[in-house]
Amino acid sequence: MKRQSEKIIRDEQPQVWLGVNFWSRVGGPRMWRDYDAAVVGEELRAMRDHGMTVTRSFFYWPDFMPEPDRLDETLVERFADFLDQHQQLGMTSVPTFIVGHMSGDNWDPAWRGERSIFGDVWFVARQAWYVRELTARFAAHPAIAGWLLTNEIPIYGDWKSRGIGTIDHDEVSSWAQILIDAVRAGGGTQPVSVGDGSWGVEVTGADNGFRIRELAPLVDFHGPHVYRMETDPVRQNLGAAFVCELLDIGGKPVIMEEFGLTSDYVSEENAAHYYRQIMHNTLLAGATGWLTWNNTDYDALFEQEPYSHHPFELHFGLIDKNGRPKAQALEVKAFGEMLQQVDLAHLHRADTDVALIVPSYLEAQYPFTQPDDASIVFDVSRQAYVAAREADLPVGVARELDGLPDDCALYLLPSAKQLTAPAWAQLRSRVQAGATVYASVFVGEHKTQRGPWWPDLDETFGVRKLTRYGLVNPVVEDELRLTFVRPFGDIAEGEELVFPVGGTINSRSFLPVEATDAEIIAVDAHGNPALLRHRSGAGSFVLGTYPFEYFAAVTPFTNPEPTWRLYAALAAEAGASADRVRVDDPRVVVGEMTHEDGRRFVWLVSQHDAPSTVDPRVPGAALRTLAGAELTAPVELPAYGVEIYERHASA
């Protein structure tokens, strides 16, 4: 199974973007009114000195387009100076056109009225004129790296005329096509994307009108904006990476267009940890560009909207009010140096034989299904991704809607209530051909058609259901204890694994079965079969009668929980990814990337909040540092630390 790690191409060369979203500390969004070229130059040099050579810049729409058919030429001249300074410093910029939302507030051009951004023909034409004219002014400038249509327009959208959540996807895709055509008509040949945050139904399960599948043929890259609040540190550190995995749509590069944090929420030490984790984990998930939010703090703007009413927005900067680089700025600099060492522009992720199945119910919006059915797919899939990474599996995300790959040894279907009948037929075919398919049962969080939508469950898994119609079999204990009655992978007979339990009155339940053709691998504390294997053709189905991944997904501060042991055992039984580098500590995740010249690089990423030591196992090979020294002792990692090695054949 192929895993995405595409790059933006310019002048036939792969590009890696590392930089910031940029507003000057003089003015913030209104910087063009009060433009101070000297201060801007100082701010740009601070970014360059910390390895950041790309800015995302913004045409503040109410200022740049004061009338329907006029640009503010003074501001256009100031933007030209801004680009000239980039060129002098060896930097580039990605301008953003429709900037009506920013940092907790929305602003319209004074002449908009109540017109729909997407559906009003005249207003769309005015936007296209604006985009074309600005592009024509700057398309030939060597400092232009790309273009973005908007900033987080799902938040801005039709907030006045129709309200958030009522944006029609056909209008959105047509609007995007018209504005991208305007970029091209203005002479812009550089990469272009929408700037919507990649918050479409394909990622969130909620349809905001910005369907990633419909926009993918129009854009040159996907640009996620990730500021997730979580209840588990490992889910937090791997959450943005999972979003990047989900954006393997249309074969387009993934650029982390926005990520960051406010210093008002977190200590500087932990801010640096967060930046380090986000950058390295998203790299290992296929991202090939990073634009942090943002370059500087805005203490002098405390009386100016949006900062007056969203004061935490004052302090997202990498540079503080005194011009001091924060620890997270140093992390970005170190990350940039690493990108140069490993030559990321010519790295790719190797193919994998482990597939994490994401059911189509996340995005397909089938008739008479519930919104909760979609959103929970994201939650359990992300938790399964975390467990797979804890098991050091190079997992690939396989969307059911794209068709399931046919070249994997192991397929993971975690805590799945729903999968379409054709997909079940595909899985039976994969098992007949020799694959292992693992599936854990989940009945859903609500009462509507509560139960597993699994056709021929008994025949497929070699069991007989003992369920009663309209009722669940509740899990009353606060923890789930599984005892293995036979060896399974590296889990010994008699070994016990203890899982968290959580959920609603509906979902905190299990599937009672008795084995017919299946063999029981593990039982719960009451002797009920909890894990069973049914051999079929050349392969096997493995049934989990408990929603292990769901229980973990709804439990705070639970990772690592034992699902990683289960996944590691499944991989061993399936003969999957036997060549991978492994460590015995689930709080240190391993990733690998391959250079086009054949070199292989291995990442060790700690999830420990204190120093830790691991001893990597490298089948048939050895590790050496990027400086060339052989690794002869266990690896010591600082809190949330990252170490990178080159893998080579052992002597």
N, C-alpha and C positions, 0 to 999 in steps of 0.2 A: 504494500500500500504506500502510495506516494504521500509525502508530507510537505506542505508548502513552506518555502523560504525565499520567495521571489524578491527581486530587487527592482527599484526604479531604474530605468535605463535612460541615459542621456548621452548623446554623441556616441552611441553604441557601447557605452561603458556602464557597468553596474554602479549605482550610487548608494551610499549609506548616509542618511541624514542624522546628525546629532546636533541638537540646538534647543531653542527656547521659543515660547510664545512671548512676544515683545510688546510692552507698552513702556514709554519713558516715565520715570518718576516725576517728571514735570508734565502734569496734565492727565496721566493715565489715558483713558479713552479719548480725552479731549486734547491729547498731546499736539495734534496738528494745529490747533488754534494758538497754542502757546509754545510753538516749536523752538527748542533750544538746541541748536546743532552741536554745540560744544558738549553739553550734557549727554546727548545721544551718542556722540563719538566715544565719550568715556564709558558709557554703558555697553556699547558694542565691543570695545576693547576688553572689558571685563569678561564678557562671554568668550571671546576668542582666546583669551589667556587661560581659560579653563576648558579648552578643547571644543567649544561649541561654535560651529561655523555656519549654522543655518538658523534664521529666525522665521517665525510665522508672524507676519505683520498684518495690520488691519486698517482698511479704509472705513473710518467711522461714518456710517451711511448718512445720518442727518447733517453732518458737516460737509462731506464731499459732494453731496447732491442736494443743494439747497432748493432747487426748482426742478420740475419734471424734465426739463431739457437743457440743464446747465450744470457743469461741474464748477467747483470753486477752484479757480486756477492758481490762487495763492497756495492752497493746500497741495495741489498737484505738484507745484514747484518744490514744496518742502519734502514731499515724498521722493521726488527725484534726487534731492540732496541725501536723503536717507539711503537710497540705493547706491549713490556714488560712494558714500562712506563704507558701505558693505564691500564694494569692489576694491576700494583702497586697502581694506583689511583682509582681502581674500575670503570674504564671506558671501553668502547668498541669502535670499529671502523668498518666502512663499506668501504673497499678498492674499488677503481675504476680502471679498467684495461686499457682500450684504451683511453688515455688522449692525444689527438692531438689538441683539441680546448681548449682554456682557456682565459677568460677575454679579448676578442677582438682580438685574433690572433689564427692562426693555425700552427701547427708544425708536420712534418712527421718524422718517422725514416729515417735515411740517405739512406737506401737501398730500400725504397718503389718504387721509380721511378714514373711511371704514372699508376700504377696498381689500379684497382677498389677495394675498400675496401670490397664491398659486392659481386661482380660478378667474381672476379679472383680467381680460385680454389686454386692456389698455395698460394696467399696472405691470403685467408681465413684460409687455413691450418696453415700458420705461426701464425696468430692471435690465433687460437685454441691451438696451442702448447704453446704459451706465456701464455694464460689464464690457461691452465692446469698446467703448471710448477709452476706458482706463487701460484695457489691455493694449490698445493701439498705441497709447502713450509710452508703455514700458516693456512691451514684448521683446524688443531688441536689446534691452539692457542686459549686460552679462551677469548682473547680480540676481536675475530672476531664476529661481530654481523650479517653481511650479505655481499653481493657482488653486485657491479654494473659493467655492461659490459663497459660502456663508460661515457664520459661527453659530453652531448649535441651534439651527433654525427650527427644529421640532419644539424647542422651548418658546421661541419667538412666534413662528408660524402665523396662525390667524388668531392670535390671542385677543384681538379686539373685535373682529368681525364674526368669528364662529366659535372660538374657544379651543383650548388645547384638547387633543384627543378626537377631533372631528375632521382631520385632514385626509382628503381622498388620495389614495395611492396612485391612481391614474393621473390626477392633476400633478402630483409631485414628480412622477417620472417624466411627464411632458414638460413641466417647468424646468427640470434639470437638463433635459435635452436642449431646450431653447437657450438656456444660459451657457451651457458648454459650447453649443454652436456659436454663441456670441464671442466666447474666448477665441475660438478658432477663426472666426471672421475678423477679429481684431488683430490677427497675426500671431496669437499665442500658440506655440508648438510644444511648450513645456507640459509636464504631467498636470492633470487637473483632477480634483475630487470635490465632493459636496460640502464637507465640513459639518456634517449632521451629527457626528459622534458615533456613528454605527450602532444606533440604539434601536434598530429595526426588529421586527417580530422574529427574525431568524436567530437573534441573540437573546432577546428578553422574553419572548412569548407573547408580548403585547404589541398590537399593530398600531404604530404611530403614523402610518402613511409612508414612511421612508423604508420601503422594502429593499433590503440589500440585494436580493436576487434581481430585482428590476433595475436597480441603479448600477449593478456591477458591469453590464456591457457598456455603460456610458463613461465610467470613471477609469482612471489609471491606477488608483490605489484605494484601499480602505483605510480610514483614519479613526480608530476607536478613541473615545474620551472616557477614561476610567478613573472614577473617584469613589470606589465602593466603600461602604461602611459594613463591617463584618462582625461576626461573633466568635471568630476562631482565627488565631494568628496564621496558621498554615493556609487556611482558605483565603485569608487576606493576601498572603504573599504569592499565592498561585492563582488568584482570581483573575487578574489581568491576563495572565498567560492563557487561561482557558478561553477567555474572550477572543484572544488572537487565534487560537485553534479553531473556534467556531467561524472565524472569518475566512476560512479556506473556501472561498466562494468565487468562482469565475477566474481562478488563477491569477488574482491580482496581489501585488505586494501589500503588506500590512505595516502601516506607519503608526506608532503610538503618538497620535497627533496632540493629545493632551493627557498628562498625568502629573500629579504633584500633591502638595499638602500645604496647609497653613501652619506656620510656626505657633499660632495661637492654640492649636489643638495638641501639640506633641513636643516632646523634648528634642533638642537638636541631635542628640545621639540617636534617638529612635527614628528621627526623620532621615538620617543618613542610612540607617538599616533599611528603611522602607524603599528609598530610592535604589539602593543596591539590589534588593530583592526584585523589584519591579523590572529593572533594566535587564538583569541577567536571565530571569525566568521568562520574560517575554521574548528575548533573543532565542532562547531554547525552544520557544513555542512558534517560531517562524517570523517574528517581527524583524524588520530590517531598517527601521528608523525610529528616532525618539525625539520629541519636542516637548520639553517639560513646561509646566505652568508654574511660575513664569520667571522672568529675568530679575526683577527687583521688588523691594518693598515700597509702599506708597504712604509712609507716615504723614507726609505733608498734605495729603489729600483727604484727611479725616472728615472734613466738612463737606466734601463733594460726593454726590451720588455716583456710583452705588455704595461707596465705602462708608458713607455716614450711617446707612441702615444695615449694611452687611459688613461690619467692621473686621470680621475675621478675614475678609478678602484683602485687607491691607498687607498681609504678611505671607503671601505665597512665594515671595521672591527667593532666588538663590543668593542674592546680595542684599544685605540689610541696610538700614537707613544711614549707617555710618560708612558704607562702602566696603564692609567686611564680607568676604565670601563665607557663607554658612557651610556647615559640614556636608550638606547635600550637594553643594557646588563642587566640592572636592571629590565627591563620589562620581559625579558626572565626568569630571576631568580624568579620573582613574579609569572609568569605563571607556572613555574615548581612546585612551592610551592602549587599553587591552584590545579594542577593535582593530587598531593598527597592527598590534603584534600578531594577531591570529589572521589578519587579512579577511575580515568578514565579507567584504565585497565578493570574495571568491569561495565562500563557505556555503554548504547546503546541509540540510538534514537528510540523513540516510532514510531509505525506505524502511518500513516496519512490517512485522507480521502479527501485530497486536492491534485490534480495532475496538474502539469504544463506540458503540452504536448509540446515536442520538435519534430517538423516535421522531417521526415526522409530525407528531402531535405538538411539538414545540412551535411549529410555524404554519402548518397547513390549514388550520382553522376549519376542520371538518364540520359538517352540519351536526347540530345537537350534541356538541361537546362543550365542556365548561372551561372558562378562562383558567381556572386552577389547574386543569389538566395540562395546560401549556407551561405555565410558570414553574410547576414542580419538576418538569423535565429538565429545565436548566439547573435547578438545585441539586437533583440527584446525579445528573451527569457531571457537574462540577465536582461533587464529592467523590465520585468514582475516579475522575481524573486525578484528584489529590491522592487517592489510595494507590492508583497505578504509578504515579510519580514516586510515592514513598517506597514502592516495590522496585524502583529503578527500571520500570518498563518503558521503552520508547513508544508510548501509545500514540496511535493516530485516531483522530475523530472522524467517524464515518456517519454522515447524515443519511438516514433512511431514505429521504426524499431524492437523494442522488443515486440510489441503488447501492447495495452493499458490495464492498470489494470481494473479489473471489480468490485473493492470493494471501490470505491470513491464516495463521495456525490457530489463533485464539481470538474469539469474539466475545466481548463483554456487553451484556444487556442488563444494566443495573436497575433494580427497583422499578421495573417497568409495569405500569398498568396496561399500556396500550402499545401495540405494534400492528401494522396492517396485515391482513391475511397474506398478500403476496410476499411481504418481507419474511413471514414465518416460513413460507415455501422456500425462499432463498436460503434461509438458515438450515432447513432440513437438507437441502442440496449440498451446502457447505459441509455439514457433518458427514453425509454419505461419502464425500470426497476425502475425508480425513481430518477435518478441523474439529476443534473443541469449541462448543458454544455454551457459555455460562449465562444463566438468566436467574434473577432473583425476583420473587413475586411481590407485587404491591397492588393494593386495592383502591388507592386514591384517598384524598383527604375529605371528600364530600360524599353524600349519600346517593347522588345520581349515578345509576348504573355502576354501583360500587362492586368491584371485583376485577379479576384479571381478564382482559380481553384477549385471551390466548386460545385460539382454536385447537382442538385435539390435544389439550394439555396432557391428559392421561397417557395417550398413545405416544406422544412425543417424548415424554420424560420417563416412561416406564413406571407409572404410579397410578394409584386410584385416589381421587379426591374424597375427602370425608367432610366436606363443607355442607352447610344448610343454606337454603335460599333466603336471601334478604338479611342474613346475619353474618357478623364477623366472628372470628375466633380471637378474643382479646389476649394481649400480652400484659399480664398484671404485674410482673416483676419490674424493678427499675433497672435491671441489667439482664442481658441474655448470655447464658453460659452454654457454649458448644463443646462437647467432648468428641474427639475423633476416635472412631471405632476401628479404623484401619489407617495405615500410613497414606499420606496424600502430599505429593511433592516433598517439601522439607518439613512437613508437619508430621510428627511421630504419632503412632497409635497411642491413645491414652492422653494426649496433650489436650489442654483446655484453653479455649480462647473466650475472652469476655468482651461483649459488645455493648455499646450504649443502647438505650431504648428511649424513644420519644415519639411525639405525634399526637393526633387527635383521637377522639373516640372511634373514628372510622379507621384511621390509618395505623393505629397502634395494634396491629394484628398480624396473624401469620396464616399459612395455608396448611391445614392438617392433611397428611397423606399417608398411605401405606404403600410400600414398595411392591411392585409386581415383577417387572423385568429389570428394574434398576437395582443397583447396589447402594446400600446406605454407607455414607462416608462419615457423617457426624450426626449426633443427636443433641437435643436440648436437655435441660435439667429434668424434664419429665419423661424422657425417653422418646420423644417425638422425632421423627426424621427431620433434620434441618438442612442437610446437604446430601444429595444423591447424584449418582452418575448412571446414565443409561447409554450403553455402547450401541451404536447404530452404524451400519456400514463400516467404513474405515475410521470413523471418528466417534465423538461422544457428546451428549448433552449433559450438562451439570446443572442441577436445579437447587436453588436456594429457597427454602420455604419461608424465610424471613426477609424483609426489606432492609438488609444490612446498611446499604448506602443511604436510604431515606432516614433511618434512625439516626445515623451520624450527621446527616445534613441538617437536621432540625435540633441538634444538640450543641449547645455552645461549648467552646473550649474543649473539644473532644479529640482533636487530631494530635498525634497519630492514634487511630483506633485499629482493631485487628483486621480490617478488610484488606489491608496491604499484605498481610500474611496469606490470606486466602488467594489474592491475585498472584502472588509470587508462586504459590503452590500450583495454581491453575496453569501458569506459564511453564513450570517444570513438567507437569503432566502432559501438556500439549507440545512440548519441545519448542516453545516459542522464545525468541530473543536470547538464545543460549549464549550468544557471543557478547552480551552486554556487560559493561563494567558494573559491579555491585558493591555495596557496603552493607553491613549488618544493622545499621542504624537508620530507622525510617525517618528520623529528623535530619538526615543528610541526603538530599536527592541528587541523583546523578543524571547528567545529560551529555550528549555527544554530538559533534558536528564534524563534517568531512570537508577538507579542502579539495578543490578541483585537481590539485597535483598529487592527491592520494594521502596527504597527512590527515590524521584524526586527532581531534582535540576533545578532552574530557573535562567537564565541569563538575565540581563538588560544591553544592549550595546548602549551607547549614540553615536549619530552622530552629536551632538551639538559641536560647537567650543568654547563654554562657559559653565559654570555650569548650570545645569537644575534640575528640580524637577518633579517627576512623582508619581502617586498613583496607584499601580498595582491593577487590578481587578482579583480576584482569585476565580472562581466559586466553592462554596462548600468547600473551603479550606482556609488556611492562609499560610503566609511565616514567616520563621525565619532565622536568620543569620547562617553562618556556625559555629559560636561559640555557637549557641543555643538560642540566644535572640529573642523574638517574635518581629515581625515588627509591630509597632503600629502607625507609622507616615509615611508620604510620603517619598520617597527615594530621596536623594540628590546625584546627579552624577556630578563629575568633567567633564571638557571638554574631549570628546571622552572617557569617563570613562566606567568601567565595574563593576557591582555588581552582586554577586551570592548569591542565597538564597535556602534554602530547603523548598519544598512545603509539607504541612502536613494537615491532616484533621482538620477542625476547631472544636473548642469545642462546 
